[in-house]
């Protein structure tokens, strides 16, 4: 059994993608090891689905 927490970020955390680190993202939800992130200043824009290794 693992004692460590499964996910590193929780809903509401501010993160940045490794491919575009100057763009701020907000974690909306975490399901099955995928983070669903939205752009905080552009609510009409589609959200991104990223793995933990793709986030900074």
N, C-alpha and C positions, 0 to 999 in steps of 0.2 A: 504494500500500500504506500502511495506517495504522500509524504507529509507536506511537500511544497505546494504552493498555490498553482493551479493550472494555468491561469492567464496572468499576464504581467500588467495589463491595463484594464481599467474598469470603465463603465459607461460614464461619459462626461469628461474623461481625460483628454487633454490636448496632446496630439502626437504629430509627427512629421514623417512622410514617406521618404525612403532612402533615395528614390529616383528623382524626387523634386522636394528637397528639404526646406525650401523657402515658403512653401504653401502649408498653412496651418490646417489641420484636420481635427475633428472631434469624434471620439469613439461613441457610436450610437448604441451598438450592442455587440456581444461576443457569443457566437454559436459555433460549435464543432470546430474549434481552433481557427476560426476566421473572424477578423475584426471588421465590422461594417462601420465605415467612417464617412461623415458628411463634412461639407465645407461650411464653416460657421457663417461666413459673410454672403454666401450664395445658396440660399435655401432651395431654389428651384433646380439646382444642378444635381445630377445623379450622384449617389453615394458610391464610394469605392469599397471593394471587398479585398482585404489584404491579410496576409499571414503575419505573425509576430516578427519573423525575420526580416520583413520588408519595412518595418517601422523603426523610427528613431525616437 
